[in-house]
């Protein structure tokens, strides 16, 4: 018996293939879209009034991450972090206190994906800095902050963080206040103060200047000031790890 070509079946298969291909293209396009720092409010130069500020609901720059440590299904801690390269993340050491107690460390990206294979490659508890490495074979593209370009921590600054409960952007602006801080046993002052409001979830997030360059990492909230690590201290911390390759 002569075989006949099943046209409806082939048409159905071809239609399904086209629909799947279209879905993949759409997903790829969404992943490729980069929310840039241009969506943040402007940080004015010295002498100009502060605008923008707390509660800004713009797109989250893709160099931001949420560093989360789960001790149990009901107990977890979280703070902000920033991509320095394809697989290296800078955050503050106290975000990892639950990790010290055996908690599981993972990183949440602004696109909703999660990295679970994460190592702590260096930690400095005195200066409150930590460097993480993501070991996943597939890491989607993201922007980075360059630690070599930032300027001095003077004048107007902006602070960026992620709300741990919903992952939305927290953005505040302020000015440096000339205060410097250190702990017992330190010769120099690794931290400086600014009057931009820092709230829960912003520890480990970047402080940027009017050109959106990194000038510090937020680590604490004082009684009348917010506290950040100086950029030269961050650069010294990273120099012992080796060159940060983009």
Buried (B, 14 or more C-beta within 10 A) or exposed (E): EEEEEEEEEEEEEEEEEEEEEEEEEEEEEEEEEEBEBEBBBBBBEEEEEBEBBEEBEBBBBBBBBBBBBBBEEEEBBBBBBBBBBEBBBBBBBBBBBBBEEEBBBBBBBBBEEEBEEBEBEBBBBEBBBBBBBBEBEEBEEBBBBEBEEBEEBBBBBBBBBBBBEEBBBBBBBBBBBEBBBEEEEEEEEBBBBBBBBBBEBBBBBBBBBBEBBBBBBBBBBEEEBBBBBBBBBBBBBBEEEEEBEE
